[in-house]
C-alpha cells in the first residue's frame, strides 16, 4: 500500500458501521414523520434530491455515529504518517463534511450535492479527476464500489463477500480485507427475546376464569407467539427511532443498531418480516384477536414516534399496552375477560409505568431530562405519588370486586380474597421501592417475572385465590 498517495474512504458501511441515509430517515421520522414520508415518496427515484431534503429535515450527530474500529485505526495511522485521508460518499455533502470534521480527516470531501448522486462510476470519475488513475487507495464495502477499485492503486474491502473480493482481485488489484460483518446473534438480540416473557399476561383471562382446557392453552400460546413477533417488530422500530438517544445513554449505546453491530437495512427487513408474522397469526386466530393486535401495533408505533416524549401520557399508554395483552389473551382463547379484572390491572400497570420511569431517573447522572423522554430527576416525587395512587386504586378495586356477583360465584371463600390483599400490597410496595432506588432493570414486568421474591409473592396470591375458588379441593381433594 502506498505511503504517499491519499487514502480515500467510503463512508456508509466502510468508515461507518451504519448508513447515513437511513440514519437521516429514521431521525427525521422521529421528528417530523409526515414530512419524511412525503419527501421519501416524492423523491424515491431521485436519491440525490432525497438525501438533500432529508438532511434539511433532520440533522444527525456525526460525532455519535459508530465507526469501523479497524478503518478508524487505519485512518489515524495514515494521518500520523502524513497521508491525506479523504471521505468519498454517496451521502449528502453536509453530513460527510461534518463527519470528516468530527474525526479530524481532510476538509476535502467527495459527496452527493442534491443534484448528483456520487456513487459507482460517478464517484470513480470524480476521484480520477482529482488524483489521477491509480493515484489513490480506496476502501469500500459493496459491488457498487467496483468501478472505484478498478481505478485505485490498492483496494481495501470492509465486510465484503469472498465473491466480491475475488472479482476485484481479478482486475489485478491487491485486496486487503477488514471487518467481520454482522451476526445472527446480534440480530436476535435486537428483537429483545427476553421481553417476550411479558406475554404471559395473555394467560390472565384463562386463569381468572379457571379455564385450563388444552384448546384454550394452545390458542393462548399462539397468541403469545403473535404478540412476541409484534412486540419485537415495534422494539426494532423504537430502537431505530431512538438511535441518537441510545448513543447518549450509558448502557443503551450497546444496543445492536445504536452500536452498529447490525445494519439498519437488516433491521428494517427484520421488522417487516416480524410484522407479517404477527398479523398473519392474528388473522389465523380470530377477527377479534387480529383487531387487538392491530390496535396494539398502531398504539405502540404512536408511542415510539411521539407519545413516549409526553409526560404522563406515556405512562398511560404503557399501562394501556400492558392491558391490551390481557384483552388479547381473552380474544385468543375465547375466554371472557372480566370487566373488574381489566379495571383492576390498569392502575397496577399505571404503577408499573411510573416505576419504569423512576428506575430510569434513579440511574440518571444529572437533573436533565432523559434523552427522548419528558422527565428529569425533579419529577421523581410526582412519579412516586402517582404510583402510590395506582397502588391504592388497584387494592380498592380488588376489594370491591370481592363483593360482586361474579366473585361470589367464582370464590366461595370470600375472606381469602380479602386476605390476598396483603401480599398484593406487599408486591406493589416492593416494586415501587425497588424502582425508586433504581435497583431493577429498565422494564418492571421483565424484572417482576425474574425476581424470585416477587414471583414467590405472586404465587402466594394465586394459591390463595385458587384455594378460595375451591380448585385445590377439586384437583387434590383438600
N, C-alpha and C positions, 0 to 999 in steps of 0.2 A: 504494500500500500504506500502510495506516495506520501512523503512528509511535507511537501511544498504545495501541492495542489489543494484547492478548497475541499472541504468535506461538506457535502450537501445532504441534508436530512429531510426526508419526507416527514410529515407531522402525524397524521392520523394513522394509528396502528404501528408507527415506527418510532418516532421520538416520544409520542404519547401512547399510553395504553388505552386510549379512548378515541373517539371521533368527534371533532369539534362541531360538525353539522348536527349530529344527534344530540350533543351536549346543549347546543343552542336551541334546538327544537324543544327539548324537554324543559329547559329553563324557561323558555317562552310560554310553554303550555301551562306552567305553574303560575305565571304572572298575568298572561292575557290569552287564555285558551282560544277564544273566538278569533282573535287577530291571527294567531298562529295557524289555526286550521284553515282559515280563509286564504292566507298567504300561501300555505302549502298546496292547497287545491288549485289556486290560480297559476302557480309557478312550478308545478311538479315537473314539467318538461323543460324548464329553463333553470338549471341548477345554479348558475352564476347569479341570476336575479334572486332566486330563493335564498341563497346564502347571505346575500347583501340585505335583504328585507328582514330575515330572521335576526341578523346581527343588530339591526336597529331596534327590534322588539325586546331582545334580551341580551344584556351584557354578561358574559361569563368571566369568572375569575381565572385568568390564565395561570396564576401562581398556584392554584389549588389542583389543577389537572394532573392526574397521575402519569408519571413518565416511566419509560422503559429503563430500568436501572443500568443495564449494560450499555445502552446507547447514550444515556446521560454521562456515564463514566467515560465512554469513548470521546464524547464531545469535550469534556473537561480536560482529558489528556491531550486532545488535539489543540485546544486553546493554549494550554500550557506550553506546547511545542511550537507555538507561533502560527498555527494554521488558522485560516478563516473557516468558521463553522456557520453554515448558512441554512436557513429553513426554506424549503420549497414545498408548497402545499396547494391543494385544490380548495382549501378552506379560505374564508374571506380574509383580505389583507389586514384589516384592523385587528382581527383576532390573532393572526400569525405574528404581526409586529409586537403585540402585547406579550405573546408567548416568548418571542426572542428576547425581549427586554427583561422579562421575569427571570430568564436563565442566563443572562449575560452573553448571548450569542450575537452574531453580526447584525448590525442595523439593516443591512441589505437583505431583503426577503423577496421570495417569488411566491405570488399567491393570486387567487381569483379576485377580480376587482368589480364585480357587478355586471360586467359585460362579457368577460372571458372566463370560462371555467378552466383553470390551469391544471390540466390533468393529461396524462398519457403523452401523446405526440406534441401537444401544445407546450407542456412543461419541458419536454426534451428540447424543442426548438428554442425556448427562452434560455435554457441553460447553455446550449451550444453557442447561442449568440453572445452570451456573457463571458463564457470561459473557453469556448472552442471545443471541438470534438476531442474526447479523451482528456479534457482539461480539468476534470474533477472526479472525485469519488462520490458515489451516490448510495444512500441507504433507503430502501423501500420495503414493501411488505406484500404486494399483490401483483396480479398479472398485468394490471394497467401500468405498472412501472417498468415493464419490459423495454419499451422504446427508450426510456431514460438510461437503463442499464447498458443498452447497446451503444450509447454514445458516451458513456463514462469510462474511466480507466479501470476502476475496481468496483465490484458490486458487493454491497452489504445487504443481507436479507434478514428481515425480522419476522419470525413466526411463519415463514413461507413453507410450502409443501415440498416434498422431495422432487415431485414432478416439475414444479416451478424452478427449483434450483438447478435441475438438470437442463431445462430449456435455456436458462441464462448461461450456464456453463458451456453449452454447445456453440454459443456465439463467440467463444474464445475469452470470456471474462473470468477472472478469479473471483469466486463467490465465497464470502465469509458470512457465516450464519449466526444469528443471535436469537435469544428468546426461546421459550418453551411452550407458547400458546396458552390457551385456557383449558380448564379441566372440567369433566362432567361433575366431579365432586363439588367444585365451586358453583356450578350452575344449579345443582340440587340445593346447595346451601342458600342460594338466592331465593329459592322457593320457601324457605323457612319451614321445613317439615316439622320442627319442634313445636310450631304454633298449631299444628293440626289437632293437638291434644284438646284444644278449646272446643272442638266439635263434639266432645262427649255431651255437651249441653243439649244436643239433639235427642238424647235419651231421657231427658227430664219428663216430657209428657207421658212417655211409656211407663216410667217409674211411678209418677204421680197417679196414673190411672190403674196401676197394678196389673198392667197388661204385658205379660212376659212370653207371649207366643213367639214361636220361631219365625213366623212370617213378619211380624212386627219388628223383630230384631234384624232380620235380613234387609227389610226396606229401610230401616234406620241406618244401617251400615252403608247402604248405597247412598243414602242422603249425606252421610258423613264424607264419603268419597267425593261427592259433587261439591260440597261446601269446602273441602280441603283444596280442590282444584280452583274453585272460585276465590278463596282467600289467598292462595299463592299467586294467582293472576293479579290480584289487587296489590299484594305486597310488592310485586315487581314494579307495577305502575308507581306505587308510593315511593319506592327506592329511586326510580328514575326521576321522579319529580323533586326528590329531596337530595340530589347529588351534592349541591353546594353545602346545604345544611349538615349533611352527614360528614362531609370532609372537614367541617369545622368542629365536629363532635369528637370527644376524646376516645370514644370506643367505636362509634358507628362508622368512623372513617375506614374501618377494616372490612366493611360490607363489600360484597363482590363487585358491584357496579361502581361504588364510590372509589374503591381502591384500584379499579381497572382490571381486576382478576378475571372478570367476564365481560366481553364486549357488549355495548349497549344493543347492537344489532341482534345478538344472540338472545338478549333479554326480551326484546320486542317479539321475536319469533316464538319464544317460550311462552310469553304472555298470551299470544294469540292461541296457541295450542291448548293451554290450560283453560282459557275461556270457552273454547269449543267443547272441551271435555265436560266442563261444569254445566253448560247449557244443554248439552246432549243428554247427560244423565238426568238433569232436571226434567227435560221433556219426557224422558222414558218413565220416570216415576209417576208423575201426575201433573195435571194442569195447575193445581194449587201449589205444589212444590216448585214448579217452574216459575210461577209468578213470584213466589217468595225469594227465590234465588236471583231473579232479575232485579227485584227491589233491593236486595242486599248488595248486589254488584253496582247498581246505579248509585245508591247512597254511599257506598264505600268509595266510589270514584269521586263523587262530590266532596266527600270528606278529604280525600287526598289532594284534590285541586284547590279547595278553598276553605271548607268548614273547619279543618283542624287548626286554622290560624285564628279562629274566632273564639274568644274567651266564653266559657260556659256552654256555648252551643256545641263545642267539640265534645264536651263531657256527655251532653245529652245524646249526641249522635253515637258515641261509643256505647252508651247504655242501650240504645236502640238496636245497634248492630249485634250486640250480645243477645238481646231479647229475640231478634229475628231468628237466631239459631234455634231457640226453643220452639218458635212458631213453625220453623222448617221441620223440626222433629215430628211435630203433630201432623203436618201435611204429608210427610214421607210415610209414616207408619199408619196413618188413618185414625190415630187416636185423637180424641177431642182434647184441646188444650184448655184447662180451666182458666176462666177469667180471673179468678182470685190468684192463681199461680202467676199469671202474667203481671198482674198488678203488684204482687209481692216481689218478683225478681227484678222489676225495673228499678226501684230505689236501691236494691242491692247492687245492681250494675252501675247506678249513679255513684254510689260509694266507691266502687272499684275504679270507675273512671277518674274520680278525684285522687284516689290512691296512686294511680298511674302517673298523674301529673305531679303529685307530691314527691314521688320517687325521683322523677327527673330533676325537680328543683332541688331536692336534698343533695343530689350529686353534682349540681351546677357549681362552677368555680367562682362565679360572681353574681351580682344582682341584675345583670342584663337579661332581657327577655331571651328565652330559649330560641335558638335558630329555627325558623319556620313555625314557631308556636306563639301564642298570645300571652304567655305567662312568664313572670320573673319571680325571684325568690320572695319579694314582698307579698306575693299572692298566696303563700303557703297557708297563712292563717285563714283566709277565706275558703280555701280548698278544704281545710280541716273542718271548718264549720259546716260546709255543705255535705261532706262525707258523714259527719255526725247526724245531720238531719236525715240523710238517706238511710242510715242505720236505724234510727228511731222509727222512721216511717215504715221500713220493712218489718220491724218487730211488731208494730201496731197492726199492720195489715194481716200478718200471720195470726195474731191473737184474734182479730175479728173473724178471720176465716174459720177458726175453730168452732164458731157458733153457727156457721152456715149449714144448710141442709145437706150439701154435698159432703162437707167434712164429717157431719154426724153419721152419714151413711157409710163413708169410707173408713172412719176411725171411731169405732165404738168406745174406746178408752180415751175420752176427750182430755182427761187430765195429763196424759202423756204428751199431748200436743203442747199443753202449757209448759210442761217441764222441758220440752225440747227448745223452748225459747232461750233457756240458759246457755247451752252450747252454741246456739246460733249467734247470740250476743257476744259470746267469748270469741268466736271465729271472726266476726266482723270487727270487733275491737282490735283483735290481734293484727288483722290486715291493715287497719288504719294506722296503728302504731308502727308496724314494720315499714309502711310506705313513708310515714313522717320521718323516720330515721334513715330512710334511703337504704334499707337493709334487704331489698329484694331486687329481682330482675325488673326490667322495664315494663313487662306485661304481668299484671296481677293474676290473671287467670292461669297463665302458664306457671307462675310461681305457686299458686294455690294447689295446683294438681301435682306439684313436685315436692311440696313442703310436707314432710312426714307428720309433724304435729297437726298441721292444718287438715290433712287428709284424715287423720285419726279422729279429729273433732267432727268432720263431715260424716264419717262412717257411724259415729255415735248417734248423730241426728237421724240418719237414715235407719239405723237399727231401732231407735225409739219409735219412729213413725211406722215402720213395718210391724213392730210389736203392737202398737196402738191399733193398727188395721187388722190384727189377728192373723197376719201372714205366717208368723213363726209357728203359731198353733196349727195352722193349716198344713205347713210344709213339714214340720218336725214333731208335731203332736204335743207342743208345750207352749 
